[in-house]
Every structure is written in C-alpha cells, then in structure tokens.
Amino acid sequence: MSPQEWLEHPYQSVSTAPSFDQGQLAYKAARQLLSTEAMKPLVRKFRATPFPSIEFWNGSVMHVRSLHDDARYVDGHGYRYLSIDEAGWIPNLRKLVDSVLLMRLAGGGSLDFIGTPKGKSQDGLYWYYLQGQKEVEGFYSQRGSIFDNPYLPREDLDMRAKLLGGSNAKLRDQVLYGEFIDFEGLAFTGDQLQNAFRDDMPLEEEPKDEHRYVTAWDLGRITDYTVGITMDITERPWRIVRFDRLNKVPWEQIYGLISDVRRKYGCRWAYIDATGPQGDVIESEMLKRKIPIQGVKTASKTAKLALINGIQTAFDEGRNVIGQTQVLDHDGLLVDRPRLEEPLEGDWGLLRMPRYKQLETELEIYQLDDKKLTQDSVFALGLAVAAAREMEYVRAPAIGGLYYGGR
C-alpha cells in the first residue's frame, strides 16, 4: 500500500470501557482534541447517538462502545484497533477477549488495555501484564506511577498521596504506583521467581557423567495433569534439567516415561505423590514393573504446608541483607527497613529453572487455599525439593549403590 493509499484507507477503531459512562470519557477527550482549528479539517462529522463516533475525512471511524453485557455492543463488528479503558475492572477479561474481542480485529490489528491494577487475577489484566513482562511474542506491557504524569499539578499529586497516607500500604502501592497487589496472600514473591527463573537455561539438559539427579512426579487423577521435574543436585544452586507434563494418557505410558527418565538420569528412586485412594494401587503397579519409587503422602494440610515451605525456603536460601531502605509505613511515615539482595544480585536461592511457562504461571498465582487452582507443577516442584534435601549429601557406597544407580 502506497503512502497515499494508506492515508485514504478507511480504518475502523473502537474505544471501549466496562461502562458507557467510562467509554464516553474517551469520546469527549478526542472531540476536544479534534475541535482545534488545526485539526478540524480532518473530521467529517461527530455523532453522539446512538453510540458516540467520530468520522474522518478519509472514511475512517473511531467508535465508542461499552463492554456491558459481555460486549454485546462490540460483537459482530470489525475493527483494526480496539482499546479498553479501565481494564482492571473486568474480572473475566481473558474470557471476554478470547470469546469476543479477538474475533473483532478484522484482518489483524491491535488490542490495548489501559487501567489501574486491581489485583493479581489470572483471568484479568494481570495475566496480560505478565505476558508483556516475559516478552512473549505479540505482547508488550509497561507500568507507571501517577507521579510520572507531567500534566498533573504537583500540589494535586501531593494531596492524593497525603489523603492515602493513612490507608492500607498495599492499596497505596496499587493506586499511586500502579503495582499489581494481591490482597489474599500469594505463596511466592515476585523477587523469588524472578531470581529463580533464568532466560539462559535450556529447557532440557542431557545427563552428565558424575552428576547426581533426582526426579519427582505429581501423578494426575482423571482430569489432572501428570507432571515430572528432574533436577541436577550435584552442586548448588540446583538446576532443573527436565520438565514433563502430560494429560489423559494411559497409565502404562506414564509408568514407562517415569521409568525411562529415572534410568536416563541415573536416579535410584522416582519420588511420586502417593496421595488419594489410588495411591497404594499405583505404587503397587509401579513396583510390579520393577520401577523403584519413593511414595510421599501429601493429602494432609501439614504435608502440603511442608512442601510449600520447602519451596519457599529453597527460593530464599542465602539471601543477605545488604543495607537499609526507606519505605512508607501504614501511617504514611518514612521508616528504615533492611534491604535484601535483589533478584540476580549475588548468588542467593537454591533453585535455578528454565522458563517453563506452565511452572512459572502456577507459581505466580499459587495460594495455600488452592482448591480452584492448577497446582500439579507446584507439587511436583515441592516433591523435587524435598527429594533434593534428602539426597543432596548422600554418596553411593564403593560396591553397589543403595541410593544412586548407574546409567
């Protein structure tokens, strides 16, 4: 397309928001900007009803719509650009995007989300923010503070900060600094995960002579996934060298995979989650097939907490205090707090992991009240950490080998 054709090409865009009132704000702002003497020649007409729109001289149209009633006022139309203002207020954002909005981008196009964070829901704005931070192809995200806005008077900013001085510290971080805050309490912090996951690690490493490995498996039950994590514990920090995840396959295939991985990496045992009514049966079936296993029961609250605490401890091990920093307390006063080593600063943490997307996502959202969460990868990691603690300093005897077998 030539520059002239591009200028004359009709281009449909839509500015949306959770409510019609919010959507109208974008229309009013655009109309104000386009009402100057310099911009008036670009506009053919403004329409306020039945839905606000601006038609440009080349036939392009900026529409304004509400996403109320599952985006029924957007569905059925085609656009080259779609934006959502105050996207943090849409709790089912991912479902709405996948089921309706992506199909509205006629012939390809862009989709932008703007808004104040509203928690770390994996169904909402936070999920899209994470994809951009991970530099997933097709995604981009950035975060900013209200203090970055050059058009807000300083006295107005100071007034807002003062009014929020006595509020909850997490709420201040969300409103003033655009932080994604979880008010329920996640099991693992962003610092821990940023330090543990490394971009330069291959997704799978072949076994090396004289290296020692452990392999641990969370076994799927009907609809759950079976997840296996294999870790090199020859030296610290430990390195995950293999991640397996499979679903709805015959048990024989699962048994065969566990056996193959155990033999390949020279692990004397395969640690498995033996929870549930089938646990004893699975153990028995694997032993019949001469697959050496160590069954771990994780059904009780105490056992589950022990696994999660084990991961948390491994993430933080060796992290040092390296100074002081000033933060706002709950009263809005500056107080001194110890400054811990930042991610990738120093060599703290026992775990180094490639960027397995599934494992990373499950760890990011995991909470102890996990009944509605996908958690198979988290429990496989917990078993692997427990196995590493048990086997780290065990050496094979000169004759035979109680713990480690040859490859």
N, C-alpha and C positions, 0 to 999 in steps of 0.2 A: 504494500500500500504506500503510495506517494505521500509526502507531507500535506499536499493539498487535499488528497482523498481522506487522509486522517482527520483533517480539520472539518471536513464536511460529513464525516461518518456519524450517523445517528447513534447515540450512546445512552443507554438506559442505566440509571443508577437508582438505588433506594437507600434512604437513611431510616433506620428503624430504632425502636426502643421498646421496653416492656409495656409501656402505656402510651396512649395517644398524646397525652399532655407532654410527656417527656420527648416524644418524637417531634412535636411542634416547635420545641426549642431550637432544633437544628434548622428547621424551615425559617424561623424568624431571624436567626443569625445569618443564614445565607441570603435572605431577602434584603437585609440591612447592608450586607457587603456589596450586593449587586445593584443597589439603588444609587450609587455614586455616578457622577457624570461620566467618569471613565469607563464604568462597567455596564451602564445602561444599554449601549449598542449590542451587547452580547445576548440580551434577553428578548425573547419574543413575547412571552406573557407569564404572569404569575397566576396560579389558581389556588384558591383557599378551600374549595369544595369540589366534589365530595371528600377528596383527600388532597392535602396540600401538594403542589408540584410546581416546578419551575421549568418552562420550556425555553430552550436556547435557539439562537438564530439558525443553527445547522440541523435542527430536529432532535437534538439530544434532550433528554428529560431527566431531571432529578425528582424522584418521587419521595414521599414521606409516608411511612406506614407504621402501624402498631403491630407488635408481635402477640397481642392478646388473642386468646382462644387458639392456641397452638399455631400461630402465624397464618391464620386463615386469610388475612388480608394481603399476604405476600404470595401465598401459594397460587400456582397457576400462571405466574408472570415470569418473564425472563429478564435478567439484568447482567451487566458486565461488572458492576461493583455493588457490593452490599455492605453496609456498616451497621453495627449495633451499638447504640449508646447505653451506658449503664448496664453493661452485660453481666456484671456481677450479681444483679438481682434476679437472674434467670437460673433457677436451680437445676432445671433439666436441659441446660444449654446444649450439651453434646447430642442428646436425643433429637432436639429441635433442629440442630444443624444437619445431622445425618439423615433425618427423615424428610425434611422440607427444604431447608435453606440451600444446601449444596446443589440441589436439583434446580434451583432458581438461577444459577450462574450460567446463563446461556452461552455456549461456545467457549467455556472457560471464563475466568475472571478472578476477582479478588474479594476476600471477605475479611473485614476488620472488626475487632472487638475493642471497645473503649469503656473504661469504668473503674470505680473504686473496688478493690478486692473485697470479697465477702466470704472469707474462709477458704479452706483447702479441699472443697468438694471435688472429687474426681469426675463428677457429672457437669461441672460448671467451668467458669473462667480459668480457674487454677490449672486445669488439665492442659488447656491451650497455652497458657503461660509456660508451663514446664516443657512443652514440645519446642517452643522457641528457644528456651534456655539450653536445651540439649542440642540445639542446631539441627533438629530433624528437618529433612528436606521439605520445603514448602511452607515452613513455619518461621515466624520471627516474633520476638516479644521484647519489650523493654518496660521498665518500671520507673516511676518518678515520684518526687515529693511535691507537695503544694508549694514548697519554698523554691522550686525550680521554675515556677510560673512568673515570668518577668512582668506580666500585666496586672498582677495582684499587688496593691499597695502594701508596703512593709507593715504599716500600722494595722492593716486588716489581717495579715498573717500572724502578727504578734498577738492580736486579740483572739484569734481562733486557738492559738497554742495555749494562751492563758486560760481560756474557757475550758479547755480539755485537760488542764493541768491536774485536776483532782480526779479525773476519770481513770478507768482501768488502763494499765500500761499497754496491754495488747490492743485495746481499742484505739489508743493514741497512735500507735505504730501503724495501724490499718488506715486511719483517717488522714493523718498528717503525712505519713511517709510511704503510703501505698504498699505496705507489707501484706503478704498473704498470711493471715494468722489463723491458727486452729484453736478454737476455744474449748475443745474437748480433750486435748492432750494426745499428741502422736507419740508412738513408742520411740521413734528415732528422729534425730535432729537433722536439719539440712547440712550442718557442718560435718556431721558424722558421715553422711552419704557422699557428700562432695569429696571428702578426703579418701574414702574407700574405693569409689569407682574411678577407674583410670582409663583415659582415652587411648593410651599407647599399648594396652594389653590386647593380645589376640583373643578371639572368642574361644579358641581351643588350643591347648598345647599338648604335644606328644610327650609320653613319659620319657624321663631321662634316667640313665643308669645312676645308681647310688642315691637317687632321690626317693623320698618316702611320701606316700599319699594316703588319704582317707577318702572314702566315698560314702555318702549318706543319702537316703531316699525317703521321701514322703509319698506313700502309696495312695493312689486315687481310689475312691469308693464310689462306684456307679458313675456319677456325673463329674466328680473332682478330677483334677489332673494328677498324674504321677510325675514327680519332679526329683531329679537326682543332681547332687552337687559333689564334684570331685575336687579335692584341694591338695596342693603341694605344701607339706608342713616341714620340709627339710630345714628351712631357716625362717626366721621372722623378718618381715611380716609374711604371713601365709598368703598363698596365691591360689585363687580359684582357676582351675585349668580346664574345667569342662562343666557344661550346664545342659541337662537333658530335661525335656518337658513333653509329655505325650498324653493323649486323652482318647478314651473309647477304643482301646486296642485290647486284644486277648491277653489274658494273664500270662500265657506262655511266652508272648512277645516281651512282656515286662520282665519276667524271670530271666529270659535269655539276655536282654540288654544289661540287666544288673550283673549277671554272671560275666558277660564279655568285658564290661567296664572294670569290674573288680580284678579280673585276670590281667587285663591290659596294663593297669597301673600298679599291679603287684600288691593290692590291699588284701590282707589276710581275712578281714571281715568286710561285709557290707552292712552298714548301720541302717536299720529300717524303722519306720514308725509302725509299731505293732498295736496301735490303738483300735478299738472297736470290736464287734463280735466276730469279725473275720480275721482278726489279728493272729490268733493262735493257729487258725487254719492256714493262713498264708505262710507263717513261719514253718509249719509242718511241711507244706508243699515245697518250699524252697530247700529245706533240708533233705527231702526225698530226692531232689535233683542235685544234691551234693554242692549246694551253694552256701558257703559259710556265712552266717549272718549274726548280727547282734540286734535283738529286738528291744526297742525303747518304748515304754508306755507314756503317752502324752495327753491322756484324756483328762486327768485331774487338773484343777486350777493351779496347784502347786507345781506340777510338772511343766505346765505351759509357761508359767512365770519364770521357772528356772531356765528354760530355753531362751526366752526373750531377754532375760537379764544377761545370759551368756553372750548373746549377740551385742547388747549394749556395752558390756564390759570390753569385749574384743574391739569394738569400734573406737573406744576412748582410751585404751591402754597406752600408757606412756605419754599422755598429753600433758604438757607442762604449762605452768603459769609463768608468763614472761613479762609481767609488768602490771600496770594499773590503767583503767579506762574510766571515763566519767559517763554515767547514764542517768536518765530521769527515773526517779523512784515513783511510787504510787501517789505521792503528794506533789509531784511535779518539780521536785528539787533535784539538783545535780549531786550525785553521790559517787564515791570511788568504788569500783569493783575490780576484782582481779581480771587481767586479760589473759585468756588462754591462747595457745598457739592456734593460728587459723588453719583452715584446710590447705594442704600441700605445703605448710610451713613446718619445718622439722621432719621427723620420721615417726610420728605417733600413729597409733592404730595397728591392730594385728591383722587386719584384712585388706587385701588388695583384690579388686574384682574388675573384670572387663564390663563394658556397658551392656549387660544383658537387659533389654528393655523391660521384660516381664518382671524380673527380680527387682529392678530399680523401682518400678511403679508400685509393686506390692510393699516394698519397704517404705516408700514415701507416704503411703496412706495407712499403714498398719496401726491399729489401736488395739488395746487389750480386750475391749469389747468387740470381738471380731466376727460375730455370727454372720454378718452380712457382707464380709469382705473375702475376696480371693486371697488365700493365705498359704497355698501349697509351697510356694518358693520360700516364704519366710520360715516355715517349719523345717524344710529341707536344709536351709542355712543353719538354723538352730541346732539340728542334729549334727551337721558337719563340724560346727564349732565345738560342740560337746565331744565329738569323736577326736578332734584335734587336740583338745585339752588332755584327753585320756592317753593318746598315743604319742604325743609330741616327743617325750623323752624316753620312750621305750625303744630299745635296740634288740635286734634279733640275736639269739644265742649263737655260739660258734657252730653248733651242729643242729640242723633242723631249723625250725622257726615257729615259735608259738604265735607271734603277732604278725610278722610280715612274711609273705610268700614271694618266691621269685617269679619273674615274668618269663 
